[in-house]
Amino acid sequence: MNFDEFTGQVQHRLELPGTGETVRAIRATLMTLGERIPAGAAEDLAASLPMEIRWYMTGAVHEHGQRFDWKEFVSRVSEIEAADRSDAAYHARVILDLVHTQVPESDFQQLRDQLPEGSQDENWGKLFEVVDAGGWGDAEEAQTGGGPQPEDR
């Protein structure tokens, strides 16, 4: 998948109006995630992503391995993206689901292993809600009642 395909997928999934908003959401999520995990893990996870997207997790990050919780993650994403916290959290979940489809399972599992799912503030499991629901398509259907519908007669 190249940069245009990746951003197009994110724009479609998030129903964002333009490329600028889409790139800002991707940058906010992946840069903040890159700040949270160690540099090696960020390199591993980003290696299968388009070069321009990979840079957000690696080159754009000044300090990897910072210790902050899920609430701080959402706050940082929200600030960078210039979106409210609930939108930023949803955007991060959907973007991470697309990343999940592009990277080796071992690299994705390494990410999960580095983000604790303990106490309420540290519950990084919230970041994986779309992935754990079966991915964007299945989660979308569950939310909208999509899927096969009876024919009109």
N, C-alpha and C positions, 0 to 999 in steps of 0.2 A: 504494500500500500504506500503510495507517495503522499506528499504533503497535502496536495489538493483533495485527494480522496479522503484522507484522514479528517481534514477540516470540514469537508462536505458532509461526512458521516456525522460529525459532532453537531454541525449546524442543523442538519435534518432531525437528529434525535432530540436536540434541545429546542427546536423550532425558533432559533435565533434569527433576527432579521438580516444580519449581514456578516461578512467575513471578519470585520473588525471586532465585533462582539464575540464571535466564535474564537478567534485567536486569543483574545484577552481571557476568555474562560479557560482555554487549554493552558495558556501560560500560567495563569494564577494557580490552577490545580497542580500542574506538574512541577512548577518551580517550588511551591510550598512542600509538596511531597519530597522533592529532592533535598530540601533543607532538613527534613525530618529523618531521612534514612542515611546510612553511611555512604560515602562516595562510591565504594565498590559496588554496593547494591544498586545505587542509582545508575551506574554505568551498565551493569548487567541488565537491569530492567529496560533501560532506554535503548540498548543495542539493537533491538529489532524494530524500533520505531523510525519513521522518516527522519532524516538528518536534522531538519529544521525543528521538529518536535523534540527530538533527543536532546537538543541543546538546552531546552527549558529545564530539564532535570539535571543537567551536568554543567555546561558552560555558564549558564545564567546564575548558578548557585554559588554564593561566596563562602558559605559555611554549611557543610553537610553534617548529619548526625546530631542536630539540635534536639533537645528534649522538650517537647511540648505535647499537650493532649489534644483530643479530638476537637474540643471547643476552640482552642487556640488555632488549630488547623483551619477550621471553618471561618474564624475571624480573619485570619491572614488572607485566605482565598477571597473572602468577601471584600476586603479592602483593596486588594490588587485588581480584582475584577470589577470593582465599583458596582456590586450587586448586593441585595440584601442577603442576610445570613441563610435564610431558608433556600433561596435560589442558588446561592453559592454551594451549599451542601448537596443539593440535588445535582447541580452541574458536575461537581466532583465525582459523585457516584456514577453518573452516566459516562463521563470521560474515562474513569477507571475501568468501567466495563469494556469500553472499546479497546483500551490498552490490553486488557486481559485477553482479547481475541487476537492480539498481534504478537504476544510474547510467549516464550516457552513456559510451560506450566511450572517448571522448577524455579524459574526466576520470579514468577508470580507468587509461588508458595513462599519463597525467601522473603518477599515483601510482607506477606501476611504474618510470617513468623516474627518479624521485627516490630510489629505494631500490636501492642497488648490489647486484650479484650477483657480486662478485669473490671475495675471500678467504673462508675458512671462516666466520669470525666475522661478516663483512659479507654473508653469503649470504642476502639477503632473498628470494631465489627460493623459499625454504622456506615463506614466508607465502602464496605463490600456488599451492601444490601441488594443492589441491582444484580451483581454477579451471583450472589447466593440465591436470588429469586429465579435463576436460570438465564440471566442475560437480559439485555434491553428489550428484545422482542417479546419474550415471555412476560417480563415485568410490565411492559406496556399493555399487553393483553389483559393481564390481571387487574390493572388499574382502570382500563377503559371498558372492560367487559367484551373485549374483542374476541377474535377467534371465529370459528364457523358459526354462522347464524342460520336459523331455520329459513327456508325459502318462503317468500310471500306467495300466498295462494289466492 
